[in-house]
Amino acid sequence: MDLQRNHNYPKVCLIEKVINETHTVRTLVFSDEVMSNVLPGQFAMVWIPGINEIPMSVMITNESGKAAFTVRKHGPSSTGLFNVKVGQQIGIRGPYGNSFDLKQGKLLLVGGGTGLVPMMRLLTFVTPDDDVTVLIGAKSKEEVFFEDLANNLLKKNKHQVIVTTDDGSYGEKGFVTDMVEKLVNHHHYDGVYTCGPEIMMFKTVQSAYSKGFFVQASLERMMKCGVGLCGSCCVGEDLVCRDGTVFDGEHLLSNKEFGHYYRNKAGILENYKI
Ligand SMILES: Cc1cc2nc3c(=O)[nH]c(=O)nc-3n(C[C@H](O)[C@H](O)[C@H](O)COP(=O)(O)OP(=O)(O)OC[C@H]3O[C@@H](n4cnc5c(N)ncnc54)[C@H](O)[C@@H]3O)c2cc1C
């Protein structure tokens, strides 16, 4: 095993399999022992030759020694990764970042889009006695993925996987945060975990924290270096790459930028449009 390698050196990996999750989301599988063993919340910096290097959460696979990236095509970089074919190479450095503190008992996981990637890895750490609810938020039916995977990972647990779609074309109609509000008003949770769009995480953290539940979020901010140098990913005093990506709810709610402002590519603060 290559577990002692310097994680700041990019390793070139060959893409072995490409899985279409939706029309805009793909999972790219590669062999790498280090990446196959990362903790939920940790990420890699992924170099797409000739295009860019971008942060990506590390996806689980069902094969030992393999890992994956699940990418949604947005702009030039994620589209470049989305278009990588079997047999092509990418560079990977990391893993970077901390991870979720996993509680035991009744757990609520809330994921939106590719924010589900760390949630799926977190599911591989739950114990058989945990009672787990997974909330998957999507805009519409065509954008739902990982529902079957979540059910499979939890087949030995008491569990439920609830999908919400904004347009009601699948599962429960409405925003996933409305479902969070409903659930936290009726149940006690020992741990609430979230990753996805920041507004979704902000509302989830607010709802869970208002009930006194332990809650953590994994932040996805603009990130260029991944190692705490460039400052692109700062949220107030915190650098997401160095101090996170996972932060406690209480800490986040005391940060005036979380859920309200983000930094654009020039590092300038802009308002989230809520
Ligand atoms: C820790 C972490 C884990 C991530 N994991 C995943 C994942 O598993 N799957 C996935 O599809 N995406 C993930 N992302 C987001 C991904 O890195 C960005 O979507 C990608 O960099 C966008 O680049 P682009 O050129 O395609 O988009 P652009 O056209 O440049 O931007 C589209 C949007 O993506 C966001 N973005 C742009 N550049 C970055 C950047 N360097 N870092 C973060 N966000 C950016 C901005 O909100 C922007 O509005 C993660 C980001 C972070 C910080």
The ligand as an ORCA input file, in Angstrom:
! r2SCAN-3c Opt
* xyz 0 1
  C     -14.341     20.797     -0.697
  C     -15.082     20.814     -2.015
  C     -15.601     19.634     -2.502
  C     -16.292     19.626     -3.729
  N     -16.788     18.453     -4.194
  C     -17.437     18.427     -5.362
  C     -17.955     17.195     -5.867
  O     -17.833     16.132     -5.246
  N     -18.570     17.232     -7.086
  C     -18.719     18.400     -7.804
  O     -19.275     18.354     -8.903
  N     -18.257     19.567     -7.342
  C     -17.614     19.615     -6.147
  N     -17.128     20.809     -5.680
  C     -17.334     22.022     -6.473
  C     -16.365     22.079     -7.632
  O     -15.054     22.175     -7.174
  C     -16.756     23.314     -8.476
  O     -18.042     23.108     -8.980
  C     -15.857     23.527     -9.627
  O     -14.642     23.984     -9.164
  C     -16.524     24.520    -10.570
  O     -15.644     24.833    -11.586
  P     -16.174     25.211    -13.022
  O     -15.054     25.823    -13.808
  O     -16.843     24.057    -13.639
  O     -17.300     26.241    -12.735
  P     -17.281     27.800    -12.853
  O     -17.982     28.225    -14.096
  O     -15.908     28.330    -12.626
  O     -18.198     28.105    -11.600
  C     -19.471     27.507    -11.384
  C     -19.761     27.602     -9.888
  O     -18.930     26.626     -9.199
  C     -18.374     27.199     -8.032
  N     -16.903     27.126     -8.139
  C     -16.109     27.568     -9.147
  N     -14.823     27.315     -8.944
  C     -14.751     26.722     -7.745
  C     -13.681     26.237     -6.973
  N     -12.407     26.312     -7.373
  N     -13.980     25.690     -5.795
  C     -15.247     25.558     -5.378
  N     -16.318     25.995     -6.073
  C     -16.080     26.577     -7.229
  C     -18.876     28.615     -7.948
  O     -19.955     28.630     -7.031
  C     -19.380     28.937     -9.306
  O     -20.479     29.795     -9.282
  C     -16.448     20.845     -4.453
  C     -15.918     22.034     -3.944
  C     -15.262     22.029     -2.730
  C     -14.691     23.295     -2.189
*
